[in-house]
Amino acid sequence: MNTIRISREFTFEMAHALWNYNGACRSIHGHSYRLFVTVIGVPEADPNSPEFGLVIDFGELKKIVQEHIINIFDHAVLLYRDVDPEMYELMGQLLENKIITPYQPTCENLVSDFALRIKTRLPAGVNLHSIKLYETSTSYAEWHASDNR
């Protein structure tokens, strides 16, 4: 059988601020993110298997990404851990759904984080091939397994 790549697109809303950044993105602002997840594998060859002909069921891929990325990051505010914690307290409920990251929450660092969250949860024989995260309609970051071995 041939090796096949399959992809699924996801959308979510998220805000972030880039700590110590010398530009407008140092202020809290939001984006409508588009996430493309591509996995690679050989379709199931056993005609008696319920997965016959599939690399992975699109629904199973959706469940993994939904549980480990979308449900966590959608409508959250991401802030780097080195930001003064007193700022969070001053903002109170406005930052009720905040995520303090161990990394600067750039698009580049998000794709790396998302890759780790996804690749460890895929079934045997299915591997993460790539992730593309659009932060705006014209700007995105990509992660490829072949670049990260």
Contact map, one row per residue, 1 for C-alpha under 8 A:
11100000000000000000000000000000000000000110100000000000000000000000000000000000000000000000000000000000000000000000000000000000000000000000000000000
11110000000000000000000000000000000000000110000000000000000000000000000000000000000000000000000000000000000000000000000000000000000000000000000000000
11111000000000000000000000000000000000011110000000000000000000000000000000000000000000000000000000000000000000000000000000000000000000000000000000000
01111100000000000000000000000000000000011110000000000010000000000000000000000000000000000000000000000000000000000000000000000000000000000000000000000
00111110000000000000000000000000000001111000000000000010000000000000000000000000000000000000000000000000000000000000000000000000100000000000000000000
00011111000000000000000000000000000001110000000000000010000000000000000000000000000000000000000000000000000000000000000000000000000000000000000000000
00001111100000000000000000000000000111100000000000000000000000000000000000000000000000000000000000000000000000000000000000000000000000000000000000000
00000111110000000000000000000000000111000000000000000000010011000000000000000000000000000000000000000000000000000000000000000000000000000000000000000
00000011111000000000000000000000011110000000000000000000000000000000000000000000000000000000000000000000000000000000000000000000000000000000000000000
00000001111100000000000000000000011100000000000000000000000000000000000000000000000000000000000000000000000000000000000000000000000000000000000000000
00000000111110000000000000000001111000000000000000000000000000000000000000000000000000000000000000000000000000000000000000000000000000000000000000000
00000000011111000000000000000001110000000000000000000000000000000000010011100000000000000000000000000000000000000000000000000000000000000000000000000
00000000001111100000000000000111100000000000000000000000000000000000000011110000000000000000000000000000000000000000000000000000000000000000000000000
00000000000111110000000000000111100000000000000000000000000000000000000011111100000000000000000000000000000000000000000000000000000000000000000000000
00000000000011111000000000011110000000000000000000000000000000000000000000111100000000000000000000000000000000000000000000000000000000000000000000000
00000000000001111100000000111100000000000000000000000000000000000000000000001110000000000000000000000000100000000000000000000000000000000000000000000
00000000000000111110000011111000000000000000000000000000000000000000000000000111000000000000000000000000100000000000000000000000000000000000000000000
00000000000000011111100011110000000000000000000000000000000000000000000000000011000000000000000000000001110000000000000000000000000000000000000000000
00000000000000001111100001000000000000000000000000000000000000000000000000000011011000000000000000000001000000000000000000000000000000000000000000000
00000000000000000111110001000000000000000000000000000000000000000000000000000000000000000000000000000000000000000000000000000000000000000000000000000
00000000000000000111111011000000000000000000000000000000000000000000000000000000000000000000000000000000000000000000000000000000000000000000000000000
00000000000000000001111111000000000000000000000000000000000000000000000000000000000000000000000000000000000000000000000000000000000000000000000000000
00000000000000000000111111000000000000000000000000000000000000000000000000000000000000000000000000000000000000000000000000000000000000000000000000000
00000000000000000000011111100000000000000000000000000000000000000000000000000000000000000000000000000000000000000000000000000000000000000000000000000
00000000000000001100111111111000000000000000000000000000000000000000000000000000000000000000000000000000000000000000000000000000000000000000000000000
00000000000000001111111111110000000000000000000000000000000000000000000000000000000000000000000000000000000000000000000000000000000000000000000000000
00000000000000011100000111111000000000000000000000000000000000000000000000000000000000000000000000000000000000000000000000000000000000000000000000000
00000000000000111100000011111100000000000000000000000000000000000000000000000000000000000000000000000000000000000000000000000000000000000000000000000
00000000000000111000000010111110000000000000000000000000000000000000000000000000000000000000000000000000000000000000000000000000000000000000000000000
00000000000011110000000000011111000000000000000000000000000000000000000000000000000000000000000000000000000000000000000000000000000000000000000000000
00000000000011100000000000001111100000000000000000000000000000000000000000000000000000000000000000000000000000000000000000000000000000110000000000000
00000000001111000000000000000111110000000000000000000000000000000000000000000000000000000000000000000000000000000000000000000000000000110000000000000
00000000001111000000000000000011111000000000000000000000000000000000000000000000000000000000000000000000000000000000000000000000000011110000000000000
00000000111100000000000000000001111100000000000000000000000000000000000000000000000000000000000000000000000000000000000000000000000011100000000000000
00000000111000000000000000000000111110000000000000000000000000000000000000000000000000000000000000000000000000000000000000000000001111000000000000000
00000011110000000000000000000000011111000000000000000000000000000000000000000000000000000000000000000000000000000000000000000000001110000000000000000
00000011100000000000000000000000001111100000000000000000000000000000000000000000000000000000000000000000000000000000000000000001111100000000000000000
00001111000000000000000000000000000111110000000000000000000000000000000000000000000000000000000000000000000000000000000000000001111000000000000000000
00001110000000000000000000000000000011111000000000000000000000000000000000000000000000000000000000000000000000000000000000000111110000000000000000000
00111100000000000000000000000000000001111100000000000010000000000000000000000000000000000000000000000000000000000000000000000111100000000000000000000
00111000000000000000000000000000000000111110000000000010000000000000000000000000000000000000000000000000000000000000000000001110000000000000000000000
11110000000000000000000000000000000000011111000000000110000000000000000000000000000000000000000000000000000000000000000000001100000000000000000000000
11110000000000000000000000000000000000001111100000011111000000000000000000000000000000000000000000000000000000000000000000000000000000000000000000000
00000000000000000000000000000000000000000111110010111110000000000000000000000000000000000000000000000000000000000000000000000000000000000000000000000
10000000000000000000000000000000000000000011111000011000000000000000000000000000000000000000000000000000000000000000000000000000000000000000000000000
00000000000000000000000000000000000000000001111110010000000000000000000000000000000000000000000000000000000000000000000000000000000000000000000000000
00000000000000000000000000000000000000000000111111011000000000000000000000000000000000000000000000000000000000000000000000000000000000000000000000000
00000000000000000000000000000000000000000000011111010000000000000000000000000000000000000000000000000000000000000000000000000000000000000000000000000
00000000000000000000000000000000000000000001011111110000000000000000000000000000000000000000000000000000000000000000000000000000000000000000000000000
00000000000000000000000000000000000000000000001111110000000000000000000000000000000000000000000000000000000000000000000000000000000000000000000000000
00000000000000000000000000000000000000000001000011111111100000000000000000000000000000000000000000000000000000000000000000000000000000000000000000000
00000000000000000000000000000000000000000011111111111100000000000000000000000000000000000000000000000000000000000000000000000000000000000000000000000
00000000000000000000000000000000000000000011101000111110000000000000000000000000000000000000000000000000000000000000000000000000000000000000000000000
00000000000000000000000000000000000000000111000000111111100000000000000000000000000000000000000000000000000000000000000000000000000000000000000000000
00011100000000000000000000000000000000011111000000101111100000000000000000000000000000000000000000000000000000000000000000000100000000000000000000000
00000000000000000000000000000000000000000010000000100111110110000000000000000000000000000000000000000000000000000000000000000100000000000000000000000
00000000000000000000000000000000000000000000000000100111111110000000000000000000000000000000000000000000000000000000000000000000000000000000000000000
00000001000000000000000000000000000000000000000000000001111111000000000000000000000000000000000000000000000000000000000000000000000000000000000000000
00000000000000000000000000000000000000000000000000000000111111100000000000000000000000000000000000000000000000000000000000000000000000000000000000000
00000000000000000000000000000000000000000000000000000001111111110000000000000000000000000000000000000000000000000000000000000000000000000000000000000
00000001000000000000000000000000000000000000000000000001111111111000000000000000000000000000000000000000000000000000000001000000000000000000000000000
00000001000000000000000000000000000000000000000000000000011111111100000000000000000000000000000000000000000000000000000000000000000000000000000000000
00000000000000000000000000000000000000000000000000000000001111111110000000000000000000000000000000000000000000000000000000000000000000000000000000000
00000000000000000000000000000000000000000000000000000000000111111111000000000000000000000000000000000000000000000000010011000000000000000000000000000
00000000000000000000000000000000000000000000000000000000000011111111110000000000000000000000000000000000000000000000010000000000000000000000000000000
00000000000000000000000000000000000000000000000000000000000001111111111000000000000000000000000000000000000000000000000000000000000000000000000000000
00000000000000000000000000000000000000000000000000000000000000111111111100000000000000000000000000000000000000000000000000000000000000000000000000000
00000000000000000000000000000000000000000000000000000000000000011111111100000000000000000000000000000000000000000000110000000000000000000000000000000
00000000000000000000000000000000000000000000000000000000000000001111111111000000000000000000000000000000000000000100100000000000000000000000000000000
00000000000100000000000000000000000000000000000000000000000000001111111111000000000000000000000000000000000000000000000000000000000000000000000000000
00000000000000000000000000000000000000000000000000000000000000000111111111000000000000000000000000000000000000000000000000000000000000000000000000000
00000000000000000000000000000000000000000000000000000000000000000011111111010000000000000000000000000000000000000000000000000000000000000000000000000
00000000000111000000000000000000000000000000000000000000000000000000111111111000000000000000000000100000000000000000000000000000000000000000000000000
00000000000111000000000000000000000000000000000000000000000000000000111111110000000000000000000000000000000000000000000000000000000000000000000000000
00000000000111100000000000000000000000000000000000000000000000000000000011111000000000000000000010000000000000000000000000000000000000000000000000000
00000000000011100000000000000000000000000000000000000000000000000000000111111100000000000000000011100000000000000000000000000000000000000000000000000
00000000000001110000000000000000000000000000000000000000000000000000000010111110000000000000001011100000000000000000000000000000000000000000000000000
00000000000001111000000000000000000000000000000000000000000000000000000000011111000000000000000001111000100000000000000000000000000000000000000000000
00000000000000011110000000000000000000000000000000000000000000000000000000001111101000000000000001111001100000000000000000000000000000000000000000000
00000000000000001110000000000000000000000000000000000000000000000000000000000111111000000000000000011111100000000000000000000000000000000000000000000
00000000000000000000000000000000000000000000000000000000000000000000000000000011111000000000000000011110000000000000000000000000000000000000000000000
00000000000000000010000000000000000000000000000000000000000000000000000000000001111100000000000000000000000000000000000000000000000000000000000000000
00000000000000000010000000000000000000000000000000000000000000000000000000000011111110100000000000000000000000000000000000000000000000000000000000000
00000000000000000000000000000000000000000000000000000000000000000000000000000000011111110000000000000000000000000000000000000000000000000000000000000
00000000000000000000000000000000000000000000000000000000000000000000000000000000001111111000000000000000000000000000000000000000000000000000000000000
00000000000000000000000000000000000000000000000000000000000000000000000000000000000111111100000000000000000000000000000000000000000000000000000000000
00000000000000000000000000000000000000000000000000000000000000000000000000000000001111111110000000000000000000000000000000000000000000000000000000000
00000000000000000000000000000000000000000000000000000000000000000000000000000000000111111111001000000000000000000000000000000000000000000000000000000
00000000000000000000000000000000000000000000000000000000000000000000000000000000000011111111000000000000000000000000000000000000000000000000000000000
00000000000000000000000000000000000000000000000000000000000000000000000000000000000001111111000000000000000000000000000000000000000000000000000000000
00000000000000000000000000000000000000000000000000000000000000000000000000000000000000111111111000000000000000000000000000000000000000000000000000000
00000000000000000000000000000000000000000000000000000000000000000000000000000000000000011111111100000000000000000000000000000000000000000000000000000
00000000000000000000000000000000000000000000000000000000000000000000000000000000000000000011111100000000000000000000000000000000000000000000000000000
00000000000000000000000000000000000000000000000000000000000000000000000000000000000000000011111110000000000000000000000000000000000000000000000000000
00000000000000000000000000000000000000000000000000000000000000000000000000001000000000010011111111000000000000000000000000000000000000000000000000000
00000000000000000000000000000000000000000000000000000000000000000000000000000000000000000001111111000000000000000000000000000000000000000000000000000
00000000000000000000000000000000000000000000000000000000000000000000000000111000000000000000011111100000000000000000000000000000000000000000000000000
00000000000000000000000000000000000000000000000000000000000000000000000000011110000000000000001111110000000000000000000000000000000000000000000000000
00000000000000000000000000000000000000000000000000000000000000000000000010011110000000000000000011111000000000000000000000000000000000000000000000000
00000000000000000000000000000000000000000000000000000000000000000000000000000111100000000000000001111100000000000000000000000000000000000000000000000
00000000000000000000000000000000000000000000000000000000000000000000000000000111100000000000000000111111100000000000000000000000000000000000000000000
00000000000000000000000000000000000000000000000000000000000000000000000000000001100000000000000000011111000000000000000000000000000000000000000000000
00000000000000000000000000000000000000000000000000000000000000000000000000000001100000000000000000001111100010000000000000000000000000000000000000000
00000000000000000110000000000000000000000000000000000000000000000000000000000011000000000000000000001111110010000000000000000000000000000000000000000
00000000000000011100000000000000000000000000000000000000000000000000000000000111000000000000000000001011111011000000000000000000000000000000000000000
00000000000000000100000000000000000000000000000000000000000000000000000000000000000000000000000000000001111111000000000000000000000000000000000000000
00000000000000000000000000000000000000000000000000000000000000000000000000000000000000000000000000000000111111100000000000000000000011100001100000000
00000000000000000000000000000000000000000000000000000000000000000000000000000000000000000000000000000000011111110000000000000000000000000000110000000
00000000000000000000000000000000000000000000000000000000000000000000000000000000000000000000000000000011111111111000000000000000000000000000000000000
00000000000000000000000000000000000000000000000000000000000000000000000000000000000000000000000000000000111111111100000000000000000000000000000000000
00000000000000000000000000000000000000000000000000000000000000000000000000000000000000000000000000000000001111111110000000000000001110000000111000000
00000000000000000000000000000000000000000000000000000000000000000000000000000000000000000000000000000000000111111111000000000000000000000000001000000
00000000000000000000000000000000000000000000000000000000000000000000000000000000000000000000000000000000000011111111100000000000000000000000000000000
00000000000000000000000000000000000000000000000000000000000000000000100000000000000000000000000000000000000001111111110000000000000000000000000000000
00000000000000000000000000000000000000000000000000000000000000000000000000000000000000000000000000000000000000111111111000000001011000000000001000000
00000000000000000000000000000000000000000000000000000000000000000000000000000000000000000000000000000000000000011111111100000000000000000000000000000
00000000000000000000000000000000000000000000000000000000000000000001100000000000000000000000000000000000000000001111111110000000000000000000000000000
00000000000000000000000000000000000000000000000000000000000000011001000000000000000000000000000000000000000000000111111111000001000000000000000000000
00000000000000000000000000000000000000000000000000000000000000000000000000000000000000000000000000000000000000000011111111000011000000000000000000000
00000000000000000000000000000000000000000000000000000000000000000000000000000000000000000000000000000000000000000001111111000000000000000000000000000
00000000000000000000000000000000000000000000000000000000000000010000000000000000000000000000000000000000000000000000111111100000000000000000000000000
00000000000000000000000000000000000000000000000000000000000010010000000000000000000000000000000000000000000000000000011111110111000000000000000000000
00000000000000000000000000000000000000000000000000000000000000000000000000000000000000000000000000000000000000000000000011111100000000000000000000000
00000000000000000000000000000000000000000000000000000000000000000000000000000000000000000000000000000000000000000000000001111110000000000000000000000
00000000000000000000000000000000000000001100000000000000000000000000000000000000000000000000000000000000000000000000000000111110000000000000000000000
00000000000000000000000000000000000000111100000000000011000000000000000000000000000000000000000000000000000000000000000001111111000000000000000000000
00000000000000000000000000000000000000111000000000000000000000000000000000000000000000000000000000000000000000000000001001011111100000000000000000000
00000000000000000000000000000000000011110000000000000000000000000000000000000000000000000000000000000000000000000010011001000111110000000000000010000
00001000000000000000000000000000000011110000000000000000000000000000000000000000000000000000000000000000000000000000000000000011111000000000000111000
00000000000000000000000000000000000011100000000000000000000000000000000000000000000000000000000000000000000000000010000000000001111100000000011110000
00000000000000000000000000000000001111000000000000000000000000000000000000000000000000000000000000000000000000100010000000000000111110000000011100000
00000000000000000000000000000000001110000000000000000000000000000000000000000000000000000000000000000000000000100000000000000000011111000001111000000
00000000000000000000000000000000111100000000000000000000000000000000000000000000000000000000000000000000001000100000000000000000001111100001110000000
00000000000000000000000000000000111000000000000000000000000000000000000000000000000000000000000000000000001000000000000000000000000111111111100000000
00000000000000000000000000000011110000000000000000000000000000000000000000000000000000000000000000000000001000000000000000000000000011111111000000000
00000000000000000000000000000011100000000000000000000000000000000000000000000000000000000000000000000000000000000000000000000000000001111111000000000
00000000000000000000000000000000000000000000000000000000000000000000000000000000000000000000000000000000000000000000000000000000000001111110000000000
00000000000000000000000000000000000000000000000000000000000000000000000000000000000000000000000000000000000000000000000000000000000001111111000000000
00000000000000000000000000000000000000000000000000000000000000000000000000000000000000000000000000000000000000000000000000000000000001111111100000000
00000000000000000000000000000000000000000000000000000000000000000000000000000000000000000000000000000000001000000000000000000000000111110111110000000
00000000000000000000000000000000000000000000000000000000000000000000000000000000000000000000000000000000001100100000000000000000000111000011111000000
00000000000000000000000000000000000000000000000000000000000000000000000000000000000000000000000000000000000100100000000000000000011110000001111100000
00000000000000000000000000000000000000000000000000000000000000000000000000000000000000000000000000000000000000110010000000000000011100000000111110100
00000000000000000000000000000000000000000000000000000000000000000000000000000000000000000000000000000000000000000000000000000000111000000000011111110
00000000000000000000000000000000000000000000000000000000000000000000000000000000000000000000000000000000000000000000000000000001110000000000001111111
00000000000000000000000000000000000000000000000000000000000000000000000000000000000000000000000000000000000000000000000000000000100000000000000111111
00000000000000000000000000000000000000000000000000000000000000000000000000000000000000000000000000000000000000000000000000000000000000000000001111111
00000000000000000000000000000000000000000000000000000000000000000000000000000000000000000000000000000000000000000000000000000000000000000000000111111
00000000000000000000000000000000000000000000000000000000000000000000000000000000000000000000000000000000000000000000000000000000000000000000000011111
